[in-house]
Amino acid sequence: MNFSVYWQSADAVSKTLYFILLTMSIITWTLFIVRLLGTRQLKQHALTKLEQSLASFKTKFLHLDLDQRKAVAEQALLREISEQKSAAEKGVPVLGTIASLAPFVGLFGTVWGIFHALVAVGSSGQAGLAQVATPVGESLIMTGLGLAVAIPAVLAYNICLRANRSLSHGLQDKAHHLLIDTMLLSENQISSKQTGGQA
């Protein structure tokens, strides 16, 4: 059974399900490519943004004690990390939703095709191959299409999650280094300021 025979014999429901699965597939591959490329670009941008988030506080740190400086720096870094993680996660839940829904859309198409086969048998009164071949073929095609959409969506979702986890670890590591540098820099600046004042 080739695709043209399937398309000619398919009714409006089957064609609608086909277009739904096709749309899901296009969305999956588009989001996957955009997210992979975006996460790589976002990583360097996010590291730069972390440094900039503390740069505006450098002069204000001199007037705060150690605990206050640490609290301000931590809040600035946490806020920036949260913003970057939110940017990296855009579209990823959609991949998870498609991965969950696509098999059920295909399964609905399968049930619909079997229903057509039973209707054909009931109307003809004969359970021959001619009556059930086309509807059963439709149902198998819908099953295959559902899996063909769901499997890449699951893989894309897991790969994006892993990339986001890697980005999160990188941001946390950079934030710790920046926090330590900020504390040491502030201590050195205060010490030199006090030394200069005593002289």
C-alpha positions in Angstrom: 0.0 0.0 0.0 1.6 3.2 -1.1 1.0 6.7 0.3 -1.2 7.9 -2.6 -3.7 5.0 -2.0 -3.7 5.8 1.7 -4.4 9.5 1.0 -7.2 8.8 -1.4 -9.0 6.4 0.9 -8.4 8.5 4.1 -11.3 10.4 5.5 -11.3 13.9 7.0 -10.4 12.6 10.5 -7.4 10.6 9.3 -6.2 13.5 7.2 -6.6 15.9 10.2 -4.6 13.5 12.4 -1.9 13.3 9.7 -1.6 17.1 9.6 -1.5 17.3 13.4 1.4 14.8 13.5 3.2 16.6 10.6 2.9 19.9 12.5 4.2 18.2 15.7 7.2 16.8 13.8 8.0 20.2 12.2 7.7 21.9 15.7 9.9 19.2 17.2 12.8 19.6 14.8 12.6 23.4 14.7 12.6 23.7 18.5 15.4 21.1 18.8 17.7 22.9 16.3 16.9 26.4 17.7 17.4 25.2 21.3 20.7 23.5 20.6 22.2 26.5 18.7 20.6 28.9 21.2 22.0 27.1 24.3 25.6 27.2 22.9 25.3 30.9 22.2 23.5 31.5 25.5 26.3 29.9 27.5 28.9 32.6 26.6 26.4 35.4 26.8 25.2 34.1 30.2 28.8 34.0 31.6 29.3 37.6 30.5 26.0 38.7 32.0 27.1 37.1 35.3 30.2 39.3 35.4 28.2 42.4 34.4 25.6 41.7 37.2 28.3 42.3 39.8 30.2 45.1 38.0 27.5 47.7 39.0 27.9 46.8 42.7 31.7 47.0 42.9 31.9 50.6 44.2 29.0 50.0 46.6 30.7 47.0 48.1 33.3 49.2 49.8 30.7 50.6 52.1 29.3 47.2 53.2 30.7 44.7 55.7 31.6 41.2 54.5 28.2 39.6 55.3 26.3 42.4 53.5 28.6 42.2 50.4 28.2 38.4 50.3 24.4 38.7 50.5 24.2 41.4 47.8 26.5 39.5 45.5 24.7 36.2 46.0 21.3 37.8 45.2 22.6 39.5 42.1 24.1 36.3 40.8 21.1 34.1 41.7 18.8 36.6 39.9 21.0 36.5 36.8 21.3 32.7 36.8 17.5 32.4 37.1 17.0 34.7 34.1 19.5 32.8 32.0 18.0 29.4 32.9 14.5 30.6 32.0 15.8 31.8 28.6 17.5 28.4 28.0 14.3 26.5 28.9 12.0 28.2 26.4 10.4 25.7 24.2 11.7 22.6 26.0 8.4 21.9 27.7 6.8 21.9 24.3 9.1 19.0 23.3 8.0 17.1 26.3 4.4 17.7 25.5 4.8 16.5 21.9 6.7 13.4 23.1 3.8 12.6 25.4 0.9 13.4 23.0 2.2 12.1 19.6 1.8 8.3 20.5 -1.8 9.0 21.6 -2.6 10.9 18.4 -1.2 8.0 16.4 -3.2 5.5 18.6 -6.4 7.5 17.9 -5.7 7.1 14.2 -5.1 3.4 14.7 -8.5 3.0 16.5 -10.2 5.1 13.8 -8.7 2.9 11.0 -9.8 -0.4 12.8 -13.3 1.2 13.2 -13.4 1.7 9.4 -12.4 -1.9 8.9 -15.2 -3.1 11.1 -17.7 -0.8 9.4 -16.6 -2.2 6.0 -17.0 -5.8 7.2 -20.4 -5.0 8.7 -21.7 -3.2 5.6 -20.5 -5.9 3.1 -21.3 -8.9 5.3 -18.0 -10.5 4.4 -14.7 -10.4 6.3 -12.5 -10.6 3.2 -9.1 -9.0 2.7 -10.6 -6.5 0.3 -12.8 -5.0 2.9 -10.2 -4.7 5.7 -6.9 -4.1 3.8 -7.2 -0.4 3.3 -8.6 0.6 6.7 -6.1 -1.6 8.5 -3.3 -0.1 6.4 -4.5 3.3 7.4 -4.4 2.3 11.1 -0.8 0.9 10.8 0.4 4.1 9.0 -1.1 6.2 11.8 0.7 4.1 14.4 4.0 4.5 12.6 3.5 8.2 12.2 2.8 8.6 15.9 6.0 6.8 16.8 8.0 8.6 14.1 7.0 11.9 15.8 7.2 10.8 19.4 10.7 9.1 19.3 12.6 12.2 18.0 10.6 14.4 20.4 11.7 12.3 23.4 15.3 12.3 22.2 15.3 16.0 21.6 13.7 16.7 25.0 16.4 14.6 26.8 19.2 16.2 24.8 17.9 19.7 25.6 17.5 18.9 29.3 21.1 17.6 29.4 22.4 20.8 27.6 20.4 23.0 30.1 21.8 21.0 33.0 25.3 21.6 31.7 24.6 25.3 31.3 23.3 25.4 34.8 26.4 23.7 36.2 28.6 26.1 34.3 26.7 29.1 35.6 26.9 27.9 39.2 30.6 27.3 38.9 31.2 30.7 37.3 29.0 32.3 40.0 31.1 30.7 42.8 34.3 32.0 41.2 32.9 35.5 40.8 31.6 35.5 44.4 35.1 34.5 45.7 36.8 37.1 43.5 34.3 39.8 44.6 34.9 39.0 48.3 38.7 39.0 47.9 38.7 42.1 45.7 36.6 44.0 48.2 38.7 42.9 51.1 41.9 44.0 49.3 40.4 47.4 48.3 39.2 48.0 51.9 42.6 47.1 53.3 44.5 49.3 50.8 42.0 52.1 51.6 42.6 51.8 55.3 46.3 51.6 54.8 46.3 54.7 52.7 44.2 56.5 55.3 46.6 55.6 58.1 49.5 56.8 56.1 
